[in-house]
Structures are given as structure tokens and as C-alpha cells.
Amino acid sequence: MEQYNYKSADYLPLGYYPWPDLINPHVDQMGRDMDFWIDNDYTFLTEKQREKYKRMKLQYRTARMLPQASYEQVLPCNKFMLFYIVLDDQLEHASLEEIECQRDRFTAILKGDNPGPDENGLYRHVALLRDEYLAFMPAEWMERFIEDFYRATRYGIEVETPYKAAARPPSLALFKAIREYSVLMYPYLCWTEILPGFVIPKHISEHSVFQRIKALMVRVVAWQNDFHSLPKELAKKTEVFNLIIVLQEEYTISLEEACIKALRIHNEDLAELLELYNEYREFGVYQEYVDKYVYNFGLMIQGINTFYLQDTVRYLPGGVGFVWPEKQFSEDASL
């Protein structure tokens, strides 16, 4: 199977998952908001980069992940969506020292620091979304959100960086361990608690079964992303963090054979997730909230898949819709 014959929809078509495919009714206003932020707050990017981000229609990803949220609830999420994707993109060629610097600075702002006058809109947006979240979510939720952001950067972006620099994938076993964090989905898991407005208690969130369900949720989205982003990543030799590429390397097989194996891994993780959820019903008085948590994340999984297939140009073949970084980070931690 040649690259130009590959279609991710042949593997993960619309409606693939057992949850509804919904979209937030505020999506048009969310799009106007995002275009405004890109034009007025993300001026550290080049004009070409800003136009590409607008064409990605990232507001649709937010709207499909949170289809039932109010505009007040979805506003900081839409800010975070843009911030998180731009940050990840612009760290593409950054050194470990630069990534650590950015991680620590953004974590400090999420914890309460204010951006300095010389810090750009990316930093100001983090402070804004922090305050907007705290207007309707408790401090306990914010602490978990910050921890998930820190860990995704520390154990995802930072750990995969040496492999990208060397343009070689790790073994399949190691890749699976790293990819769980490098897909950067853990902070989004916190969004599942926004609509019910109830934070899963610590003794439930740390339960072994609940932890495994969360890990499987993140893995399913990681494998989903690897299918849809493959045409973009095949164009760049340093993009080795893709399940299909890793499988090709591990087993010395064709692209088509690797896709079949990748789909099997995706489906096995999805099946395990559903089996654990359906079988283990021992969360007592919190079972209702666990059910809402899993359902809300199911909406995210379905919605992200739809976003890939019909809303965005981010993953066009050859990487033409992607925003590759045009400069390195400077040592003063400003983009």
C-alpha cells in the first residue's frame, strides 16, 4: 500500500465508536473567538503560521469533545486547546532544556503566577484559562489538571524528544509506555468532570480499575491519532512516534500490514476498556459519576475521530496543513 492510497477512514470511519457523535451548539462563536485569539494574542507566530492555525478549525475539536457544555464552561477549554496544540507544535525541534523551561513556567502560571510584561499571549492565555476554570471548578480539580499537564509534558514530550532527534523509533513495548503520555490527553480527561461539576474523589481516581480505564482511554486516542496523522508524519523523517511506523520497524512489514496490526491493538484496548467498565460496578455511591466520566470521555473519543475525518486540514498528506516551527525557542523562555 503506497502512501497516496492510504485513507484513515478505511480503518476508523465516522461513527466507529459506541457513543453518540455530537457537537456543541456554540461552535460558531468558538470559531470567532479562536480566530480573534490567533490574530491578536498569538502574534509571536508568523502570519503564515497564524493562517494555518485558523484553517485547522481547532474549535471543532473542542466543540466535539464537549458537546453539552455551556459557553462559559467551554471558553477556557477552547483556549487550552489552542494553547496546548501550539505549544506542542512549537516544541517540535526544541532541546530538553528548552522543554523543561517551558514546562516549569507554564506550570507556575497555572498554579498562580502572573505572566510578565515581556511574555507573549501564550502565557497570558494560560493565566486567563486558569482563572476561568476556577470560576466554576474547585481547587481540587485545578490541582489535578495541573498535575496532568505537568506529567504529560515531563513524561511525554520530554521522553520522546531524544528519539525524534535521532530519527529512530523505540521498541514497541517502550513506545506504548511513552505514547500514553506523549499523546498529551491526560489533561483532557479532567474535562469529563466539567459538565457534572463533580470531581471524582481521590480514593476513586486512584483505584486500580479506574486508573486502568483512564490509561486505556488515552491509549485509544493515541492509536486513533496515529492513524489520522500518518499521512502528515510520513513526510517528515523525525516523526517516528507513530504506532504504525513503530510496527513497521519492529516487524519489518509493509505499511498495510502495520495498519492491520495497529487496528488490532486499537480494538483490543477499546474492548478492554469497555469490558472493565461493564464488569466492574463496585464504586458504590460514586458509580453514577464514574458512569458519567466514562460516557463523557466516550463522547470525546467519538468527537475527535469526527474532527479528524471532516473538520480539519491539520493532517493533510505531506504535512502541508501542519504548522512546523520556524524558529527555536530563545533562552529567556519566551516563544
N, C-alpha and C positions, 0 to 999 in steps of 0.2 A: 504493500500500500504506500503510494507516494504521498508526500506532504500535501500536495494540492488536491488530493482526493479525500483527505480526512475531513470529517464533519463530526463535531462533538455530539450533535443531535442524534446521530446514529447510535450512540451509546446512552446518553442521558437526555431523552426527549422531553418536551413540555409535559407536565403532569406526571412525572416519573415517580414521585414520592406520595405516600399515603396521607397527605394533608391537603387542605384547601389551598388554592392559588389565588391570593387576594392582593389588593393594593390600597394604600392609604388614600383617602379622598382629598388630602391636602397636597398631593404630589405636584400640582402645577405651581402653587405658591412656594413649595420647597425648591422647585427648579429656579424660580426667580430669585429666591434667597441665595442659592448656591452660586448662580451667575454673578450676583452682586458681590459676594464674598471674594470670588476669584478675581474679579476686576478691581476691587478696591482694597482688599486686605492681603492678597497673595501677589503683590507687585514685585516681590523678590524673584518671581518666576519670569521667564521671558514671555513676550507676547504670544509667541508660537506655542509655548507650553500651556499658557492660560487658555488659549482657544481649544487645545486638545482636551484639557480637563472639562471644559464646558460641553464638548461633544460627547464625552463619556456618559453624561446624564447619570451621575452618581446618585442623584436624588431618588432615582427609581429603585436603586438598591436599598436605600433607607426605607422608602415607602413600601417596598415589598417585604422587607424584614419586620416592619412594624405597621401592619395594615390597619390595626384597630386603635392605634394611639391617637391622642389628641394632638393638635398643633403645638401646644405648649410642651407636651412630652416629646414630640418628635424633633423639635427645634435643636436642642443640644445634640441629639443623636445625628442629625444631618451635618452639624458642624464637625462632630467627631469623625464621621465617615470621610469627609473631605480631608480633614487634618491627617487622619491615620493613613490614608492611601497616599497622599502627597509625601508624608514623612517616609513611608516605606519605599516609594519610588526614588526619592532623592538620596536615600541611603544606599542605593544600588552599588556604588563604587566607593563608599566611604570606608575608612580604616576602622579597626576595632576601637581605637582611641576616640575617634570622632563619634562612633555609635554610642559608646559609653557616656560621652559628654552629653549628647542629646538625650539619652535615656534619663540620666540623672536630673537634667534641667527640667524636662517636661514632667517628670515625677514630682519634683519640688513644687512646680506651679500647681499641679493637681492637688497637692497637699496644702496649698495656701499661699505660696509665694506669688508676688505680682511681677509681671514682666517689666523689664527695664525699658527706658525710653529708646534704647538702641536696638531693641528686639522687635522683630517684624510681626506680621499678622498671624503667623503660625502660633507664636507664643501667646499673643493676645486672645486668639480663639480658644486655646486651652483654658485660659483663665475664665473666659466667658462661659464656656460649656460647663466648667466646674460649678460656677455659681448658679447656672440654670438648672443643673441636675439637683443641686442641694435645695432648690426652691420646692421640689416635690418628692425627693427621695431622702431617706435618713442617712446620717453619717456612716452607719454600719455598711450600707450599700456602697457608699462612695469609697470606703476603705477597701472593699473587695474589688471594686472596679479598678482602683489604682494598683492594687497588688497584681491583678490580672494583666494590666497594661505593662507593668514593670517586668513580670515574668515572661510575657510573650516576646518582649524586646531582648531581655537578658538571655533567655534560653532558646530563642527562635532566631531572630535576626543575627545576633552575635555569633551563635554557634554555627550557622550555615555560611557565614562570611568567608572563612578560610577555604571552603570547598568551592565557592564561586570564584574566589581569587585564583585558585589552582585549576579551575575549569574541569574539575573531576567530581563525579558524584560519590557519596559514601556507599557502603554496603546497604542492601535493602533493609536489614534489621536496624542499622543505625539511622538510616533515613527516616524510617517510620517514627522512631523516637523523637527526632529533631523536628520533623514536619508537623507534629502535633502542636508545636509552639510557633513554628515559623509561618504557619498559615495565618497567624495573628487573630484567631477567632475567640480566644478566651474572654477578652473584654466584652465582646458582643453577647456572650452568654448572660451577662448582667442585664441586658435589655429585656430578657424574658420576664424579669420581675417588675418592670415598669408598669405594665397595664394592670396587674392585680394590685400593685402598690404594696406588696408584701415581700419582705426579704426572707429567703429560706434560712432558717436558724442554723447556726454553726454546726450543731451536732447532726443535723440532717445533711448539710452541704459537705461535711467531711465523712459521711457514711461511705463505706467501700463500694456499695452498689451504685449510689448516686454519683460518686467520683468516676466510676467506670462508664456510666451513661453519658456523663459530660465529655469524657475523653472520646467516646465513640461518636458523639455529635460532632465534635471538632474534626475528627478524622474523616468522617463522611464528607464534610465541607471541603477538607483539604483535597481529597481524591476528586471531588466534583470540580474544584478549581483547576486541578491538574489536567483534566480532560478539556476544559474550555479554554485554558490558557496555552495549551500545547502549540497551536499554530504560531503564536507570538514567540514562544520560548525556543522553538526550533531555529529561529532566525538569529539567535544570539548564543554563542558557544558557552558563555559563562552561566547561562540559565540551566543549571544541572539539577536544580531542586524541583524535580517533577517525577511523580511516581512512574509514569510511562518511560521516561528517559532512564531512570534508575533500573527499571526492569529490563530494558534493552541491554544495558551494560552488564547487569548481573547474570543474565542468561544467554547473552549473545543471540538475540532473536530479532525478528523484524518488528517494525513499528506496529503492524496489525496484530501480531502475536502478543506484543506487550500491552496493547489496548485491551485485548481479551482478558489477559491476566489481571490488569488493573481494574477492570469492571468486576471481576470476580472478587477481588479484595474489597472494593467499594460495597458490593452487595452483601458480602459476609459481615462487614462491620455494621451495615444498616440492619441486617437480620438480627445480629446480636443485640443491638440497641433496642429493637422492638421486643425481642424475647425477654430481655432483662426487665424492661418497663412493664410488660404484660404479666410476667410471672411474679415479680417481687412487689407485693402490695402491703408492705409492713411498715409504712411510715406513719401509721396511726392518725392522729388529728391533723397531721401535715400532708396526708396523702392527696387531698384536694389541691394543695398548692404545688406539689410535685407534678400532678397531672397537668396543671396549667403551665408549669415550667416546660414540660416536655412538649405539650401542644404548641406553645408559643415558639419554641425553637423549631418545631416541625414546620411551622409557617415560614420561618426564616430559611430553612433548607430548600423548601419548595420555591420560595420567592427569589432566592439567589439564583437558582437554576433558571428561572424565567428571565431574570435580568441578563444573565449571560447570553441567552438564546435570542432575545428580541429587543433589548433596550440599549445596549452599549456597543461602541466601536473599540473599546479598550483592548480587546484581544484579537484584533484582525490579524490575518496571516502576515508574517514578515515583521510584526511589531510596529506597523505604520500608525496604529491608533494609540500606541503607548507613549508615555512621557518619559523618555530616557533622560537622566540627569545631564545637564550641560556644563556643570562646574562642580568642583569639590567643595566640601564644607571648609570654612575658614576656622582657624584655631580659637577664635573668640566665641565659638558656639553659636554663631548666628548663621542662618542659611543664606 
